[in-house]
Amino acid sequence: MSFLQINQYELLPFDLAAKPTMDRYLASLNLDTSDYTFAANYLWLSGGSGFYSVIENTFCFFLLTNGELSMLLPPIGKQDDVIKAITICFNLMEENNSAQIYTKIDYVDEFIASVFVNELEEGAELFDLLEDYVIERTLVDYVYDCVDLIELKGNAFSAKRNEINKFKRINPSYEVDILDTNRHTPGIMELLNKWISDRMKYLPVEQTEAFLDGIHSERIAVKRMLNDYEKLNLIGLVIIIDGKVKGFTVGEKINVDTASVIIEKTDFDILGCAQFIFREFAKKLAAEYGVSHINVGDDMGFENLKKVKMSYRPSKLIPKYTIYKR
């Protein structure tokens, strides 16, 4: 993959070789937001679309879409360096882009956004900078207490408990196994293909094009996950029924206390499998990795996904923002 040259700045391809550099800068943060890891971004990027550069001693992560440049995260580094890097990054995007609408920074964690605004309001020079930008709240991450997901106590979780009990009753021979790419890759790909086929059966015609675009990215993400599983330090479980993979889930530790779910798929025909694997993953993360919270990411603006994630009663919602140039 080639690099991009904009003025004197060289933007390098965002591939596995970028992991040590990004990890070094991320280590200075202690955020629960799902987007602030190497794996979360690497898995979902299509080939050739991610670039990075170290600017003003910050890690700056760019996305190239149809020739237009935006940022998938704000510059990552010390506060004073971030403020300086933001100005440079916006100048680089403006230099490259055909329209102002593409010039933006997505997935800005609320802590970073608040630091940015507070810092800008403290002095005249920085306040002038604020006048040039708009900070818009966009999505939220859903974070749960592991104990709640494991115990599923109370009336609010009665439907989840019933689904899990039904799954165990109908499938007494189920197995929960640690994901092993050497053994499970063919079964995971077979399940993914079945999941796509089943989803297409009930998809409204007007949503077909958007779904096909999305599923292309999802297939790339699953394949990358399987190819680079160990290099990315991922954690995964599979559900096996009668020798076949009927569910898989993959995540990672974001920090000492919080882990994420990056990809999860279950067979539509196996009732309760989704609820069951989610609880089993929470058990594993709590028992073996000392995790107290699980972040399942945002809902991408889909109302049905929002309902599912809210049904698990999140203990915290983490707002994320987009910064635009005025």
N, C-alpha and C positions, 0 to 999 in steps of 0.2 A: 504494500500500500504506500502511496506517495505522500509527501508532506505538503502543507500549504505555506506559502510565503506571502505575508502581508506587511508591507513596509519593511522594517528591520526585524520583524518577529517571525520566527519559524514555528509552525504548528505541526507537531508530530502525530503520527497515527496512534489512535487509542486502541492498543492491542495488549496482549498479555505482558509484553515488555514494559508497559506503563504501570503495572501493578505496584512494584516496589516504591516508585516515586509517589503515586497517589496515596498509598498506604502511609507513607511517612508524613505527609501533610494532614491526612485524616486523623492521625494519632493525636494531634493537638486539639481535636474536638471531642466532645462527649455528648453526642446527640442521639436521640432515640428515633430519628427520622430514617425511614427505610432507604431513601435515595442516596445516603451518604456512605456508600461502600463501593469498592471496585466491582465486585461481582454483580450487584444489582444493576449497574449500568452496562457492563460488558455483555451480559447475557441478552439484554433486550435491544442492543444496537445492531442494526444491519451492517454488513461489511462495508468498510470504507466511509462511514458517516461520522465517526468520532475522531476528534483531534484534541490535543492538549499542548499547553506550553507553560513554563514556569515564568511568571511575570511579576515583578516586584516581590520576589520571594513568596509567591502564592501559586497554588496549582489551579490553572484555568482550563476548564473543560468545555469544549465547543462541539456543536452538532451542525453538520453540513447537510441541508435538505434542499434538493433541486438547485444547488448553487448558492443558497442563502444560508448565512451563518447566524446561529444563536448560541446561547450557553445553557447547558443542562443543569448546572449548579453555579452558585456564585463563586468567586475566587476563594480558595481555601487557604487560610494562613492566619497570621496575627492581625489583630484588628486594624492597626494603622496601615499595614501593608495592603489589606483588603480594600480599604477606602481608596488608596492610590491605584490599585490594580483595576478597580471597577471602571474608572475613567478611561484607562487605556483599552480595556476590553470593549467598551462601547465604541470607542474610536475605530478599533479594528473591524468590528461588525459593520459599522457605517461605511467604512472604506470598501468593504466587500459587497454589501447588499444592494439590491435594486430598489428597495422600498423600506421606509422606516418601520413598518409593521413587523418585519422579521427580526428587528434588532431588539433583543430582550434576553433576560436571564430568568429561567424557570426553576421551579423546585427550591425556592429560597426558604429555608427553615425559619420559623417564627423568631427564634433566638437571634439568628443572624440578621433578619430583617429589623428587629427592634434595636439591635446594636447599631445598625446602619443608620436608622432614623435618629436615634438618640445622639449619636456622634455628630450627625449633620446639623442638629439643632443647637449644638453647643457654641458654635462660632460662626461669624458672619461669612467667612470664606466657604465653609462647609455647608452652611445654610443655602448659599447661592447654588451650590451643587444640587441640593435637594429640589430646588425649583425646576431643575432640568429633567427630573425623573418622576415616574408614577409607580407606586407600589400597590399592586392589586392582590387581594386574597383570592386564591383559586381553589385548590383541593385541600383535603385533610387526610392524615394518616390515622388509621384505627388501631389503637393499642389496648391490649387486654391483660388482666392479671392472670398468670398461669393457674393459680389456685381456682379461680372462677371457671376456667376452661376445663379443668380436671374434675372438679367436684360437681359442677352443673347443678347447684342447689337452688331450690325455690321454684315457684310457679313459672317464673320467666323462662326457665330452661326445661320445662316439662316436655315440650315437643322434641327438644334435642335428646333428652334421655330416652324418650320413647323410640326415636329413630335408631339410636345406638342399640337398644335392647332388641329391636326388631332385626337389625343387622346380625347380631350375635346369635339370635334364635334361628334365623333362616340359613345362616352360613356357619355352622358349628365347626367346620374344618378350616376356618380362616387362619392365616399365619401373618404375623407382623415381623417384617425383616428389615434389617439395616440395608439401605440402598447400596448395592455393589454393581458398579457399571459393567464389570466383566460378566456378571450373571444376569443382570436385569435389563440391559439396554434393549434387546429385541422385544421383550415384553412391554417395556415402557413405550416404545415407538408403536407397537401394535395397539396399545390402549389409546395413545394419542390419536391415531388414525380413526379408531372407532369413535372416540369422543367427537371428532370433527364431523364424521358421518352422521352420528346421532343428532348433533346440534343442528345440522343443516336441515334435517327432516322437519323441524318445528320453527324454523326461522322465517319470519315474514319476508316476502320478496323484496320489499324496499330496504331491508337491512342486509341483503346478501353481499353487496359490493363492500360495504364497510367491514363485514365479518371476514370476508376473504382476505382483505388487506391486513386485518388484525391477526388472522390465523397464520399468515405467512411469517410475521414477526414471532409468533408463538412457537412455530416449528423451529425457527432458527435458534430461539432461546433454549428449547429443550435439547436440541442437538449440541449446542455449545456447552450446556450444562453437563451432558454425558461425556463429551470429549475432554473437558477441562475440570471435571468434578474435583479431583484431588488438589490440583493447582489452585483452585479457588477456595479451598477450605470449606466446602459446603457440608451440610448435614442433611441426610435424607432418610425417609422410611418408605417401604412399599407394603401393600396389602396383597397377599397371595391367596387365591381361592382355586382349589382343584388344579394347582400347578400353573395358574395364569395370573399375571399382574392385573389387578382390578383397581388399584389406586396407588398413587405416589405423591409424595410431598417433599419439597426441598427448600431449605432456608439456610441461614447463617447467623452467627452472633454479630450484632451491631456494636455492642459494647459489653461491659461486664454483666449488666443486669438484663439486657434486652436482646432478643433474637427476632428474626424476621421469617416470614413465609414468602418465598420468591415465586415459586411455581407449585401448583397443586392440581391434580386431575384425578377424577374417579369415574368409574363406569356408571352411566346413567341407569343401567338396568339393575344395579346392586343397591337396593334401598338402604339408606343409612350409612353408606360407605364414607361419604364426605364428612359427616358428623363424627364418625368413629375415628378416621385417620387424623382429624384435627385434634381430637382429645389425646390420642396416642402420641402425637408429636409434642403436644404440650407436656405430657408426662416425661417423655425422653429429655426434652430441653431442660425441664426443671430438675430432674434427678441426676442427669449426667453432665450437664453444662452449667448448673447453678443459676439458671435464668428465672427471673421473677415476672417478666413481662414479654409479650409477643406482639410484634407489629406486623399487621397483614397488608400494609400499604394503603393506597387510596382506592377510590371507587371509579377513577377515570371519568367521572361525570355520568356514569350509568346508574339510573334510578334503581334497577333491579339488584345491582351489585351493592348499592348503598343499603337497601333493605336487608340483604343477607348479612352484611357486616354489622349493621346496627342490631340485628336480632341476637347477637352474642354479647350485647351490653358492654361496649368498650368502656374501660376505666378512664381513658384519656383520648382526646382528639387533638392531633397536632396540626395546626394550620400551616399551609405552605403558600408561598406568594410568588408572583411574577413581577419583575422590575422592567419597566419600559422607559425608553427615552421619550421625552415630550416632543 
